[in-house]
Amino acid sequence: QVSDEGIEAEYKKTAEAYNIEIDKVKTFIARDSIVSNLTLNKAIDLLQAEQYAEALHTLQGNTHFRADNLRGVCHMMNGDTEKARTLFQKAVAAGDPQAAENLKQLEELLNRSR
């Protein structure tokens, strides 16, 4: 899903930001981390565009704890509150503060609708 050019561009951007050689950046930041971050950013863009199915597809295979939070947002927006709750709880347990806020908002929404 993420092109080699996109990965190289991210390494270059990081090298320029910290004023170090790109080869050094590559020794400090694993390729998988770059791919994960680019995927998360793409999913956020899709969420903001209300393209929830596409965002879920983009997040497939991403094991970063923030991915569970984003998947939860997709499911919440699609009306699957139970799946959203489960994903938010998983992300909260992994330490995602945004997931805690999303879980709180979901619970408030569900309490108002009862």
C-alpha positions as MATLAB code, in Angstrom:
seq = 'QVSDEGIEAEYKKTAEAYNIEIDKVKTFIARDSIVSNLTLNKAIDLLQAEQYAEALHTLQGNTHFRADNLRGVCHMMNGDTEKARTLFQKAVAAGDPQAAENLKQLEELLNRSR';
ca = [
       0.000    0.000    0.000;
       2.893    2.370    0.656;
       5.280    2.977   -2.218;
       9.054    2.742   -1.945;
       9.168    6.359   -3.108;
       6.893    7.370   -0.242;
       9.106    5.588    2.259;
      12.255    7.195    0.858;
      10.582   10.613    0.935;
       9.731   10.096    4.602;
      13.325    9.108    5.411;
      14.565   12.182    3.530;
      12.124   14.480    5.333;
      13.240   13.093    8.698;
      16.921   13.455    7.783;
      16.386   17.071    6.766;
      14.362   17.853    9.890;
      17.146   16.595   12.143;
      20.007   17.646    9.864;
      21.529   14.167    9.693;
      22.418   11.819    6.866;
      19.627    9.696    5.461;
      21.641    6.500    6.017;
      21.816    7.281    9.730;
      18.057    7.820    9.819;
      17.618    4.397    8.230;
      19.680    2.794   11.002;
      17.564    4.433   13.707;
      14.080    4.120   12.222;
      12.927    0.753   10.945;
      11.230    0.615    7.569;
       8.199   -1.020    9.210;
       7.808    2.012   11.479;
       7.831    4.349    8.491;
       5.262    2.187    6.695;
       3.068    2.044    9.795;
       3.147    5.815   10.274;
       2.421    6.525    6.622;
      -0.481    4.084    6.730;
      -1.882    5.704    9.877;
      -1.630    9.145    8.277;
      -3.387    7.941    5.131;
      -6.170    6.415    7.229;
      -6.608    9.700    9.111;
      -6.951   11.540    5.793;
      -9.580    9.020    4.690;
     -11.459    9.369    7.996;
     -11.526   13.135    7.604;
     -12.964   12.615    4.121;
     -15.603   10.282    5.657;
     -14.295    7.347    3.619;
     -14.584    4.819    6.431;
     -14.455    1.603    4.387;
     -11.324    2.806    2.617;
      -9.745    3.784    5.929;
     -10.465    0.308    7.335;
      -8.918   -1.250    4.243;
      -5.830    0.952    4.615;
      -5.430   -0.130    8.248;
      -5.490   -3.858    7.481;
      -2.431   -5.510    8.930;
      -1.323   -2.407   10.852;
      -0.552   -3.538   14.408;
       0.233   -0.117   15.881;
      -2.067    0.625   18.832;
      -3.227    3.819   17.135;
      -4.612    1.666   14.305;
      -7.106    0.079   16.715;
      -8.301    3.531   17.746;
      -8.738    4.572   14.103;
     -10.544    1.324   13.299;
     -12.810    2.067   16.250;
     -13.627    5.496   14.828;
     -14.511    3.908   11.480;
     -16.849    1.421   13.129;
     -18.415    4.085   15.330;
     -19.120    6.267   12.312;
     -20.618    3.268   10.515;
     -22.904    2.593   13.496;
     -21.203   -0.545   14.814;
     -20.855    0.704   18.373;
     -19.979   -2.660   19.915;
     -17.063   -3.213   17.566;
     -15.997    0.411   18.125;
     -16.106   -0.053   21.911;
     -13.999   -3.213   21.720;
     -11.367   -1.519   19.551;
     -11.275    1.617   21.714;
     -10.838   -0.532   24.837;
      -7.988   -2.432   23.174;
      -6.272    0.829   22.196;
      -6.787    2.278   25.687;
      -5.190   -0.833   27.206;
      -2.220   -0.276   24.878;
      -1.851    3.310   26.106;
      -3.572    5.423   23.438;
      -4.921    8.575   25.140;
      -7.039    9.516   22.102;
      -8.797    6.155   22.314;
      -9.715    6.918   25.914;
     -11.352   10.145   24.783;
     -13.135    8.372   21.925;
     -14.378    5.661   24.283;
     -15.702    8.309   26.657;
     -17.530   10.059   23.805;
     -18.986    6.771   22.591;
     -20.255    5.888   26.082;
     -21.821    9.350   26.443;
     -23.502    8.976   23.061;
     -24.870    5.545   23.952;
     -26.105    6.761   27.367;
     -27.974    9.662   25.725;
     -29.703    7.337   23.273;
     -31.071    5.018   25.990;
];
